[in-house]
Amino acid sequence: MAEKATQNQFSLETITGVLKQYYRIIQLTRKPTNEEFFTIAKVAGAGILLIGVIGFAIYLIMVQLPKLVGF
């Protein structure tokens, strides 16, 4: 009986409904302007840089500091 329930989950109506929802969302999207794109790129780049700095600081604390202290 459990097998029958899982087979009904992938009916044609279900798949069609999901595809219609996806298509509606895609219709709402638009191409960003150059200003929007560069702003998003700057924010993403700053985030990547910040994560790299935090990772490097953790590296220094965990690896180099014990060598300096003498552990």
Buried (B, 14 or more C-beta within 10 A) or exposed (E): EEEEEEEEEEEEEEEEEEEEEEEEEEEEEEEEEEEEEEEEEEEEEEEEEEEEEEEEEEEEEEEEEEEEEEE
